[in-house]
């Protein structure tokens, strides 16, 4: 999380899983080539809303996201996706070996929303 976002917040404001989800959401909604410091940061473009109904396009999106995770998010180890309804569910391990899950959803504005999956919200997400 950027330092300016942390000012005035308690140290336990975000869990590691929430911090990773927020970072990935920002990273993946950045368009490739728009960051002068690193032209590879972000995705080229997000596919249209019809992507959720096309398994091949969902797989291409998942591969593009995995490449960004590999290059820019070292806190996630062994990431892999499974398609869950019209969303992508990321299964990975944190650096401490603890398993984690993140749900990736493409919204109507063609932005990726990333949210952690916890036991408390897993049941709610199963109806999404």
C-alpha positions, 0 to 999 in steps of 0.5 A, a space after each residue: 500500500 502506498 505510504 500516503 494511503 497509510 498515513 494516519 491509519 493504524 498498523 493493522 488497517 489492512 490484512 496482507 491479503 487485503 493489501 495484495 488485493 488492493 495492489 493487484 486491483 490498481 496494477 491490473 487497471 493500469 494500462 501497459 505503457 502508461 507508467 514511465 518508470 516501467 512500460 510493462 506495468 499493467 495490462 494492455 487492455 481488458 477484453 469486452 464484457 462478453 469475455 465472461 461467456 467465452 472460456 478462451 478469452 477468460 483463459 487469456 485474461 487469466 494468463 495476462 494477470 498471472 504474468 503481472 503477478 509473476 513480475 510485480 507481486 512477489 508476495 504470492 507464490 504458485 498462483 493459478 486460476 480457476 473459473 468460477 461462474 463468470 469470475 476468476 478465482 486465484 489460488 496461491 500461497 503467501 510467502 509464509 506458506 499460508 494459502 490465499 484466495 482472491 476473486 477477480 471480477 470484470 465490472 460493467 466499466 471494464 475495470 477489474 475488481 479484486 477482493 480477498 476470499 475469506 471463510 466469512 465471505 466465501 458463502 456470500 461470494 458463492 452467490 455472485 
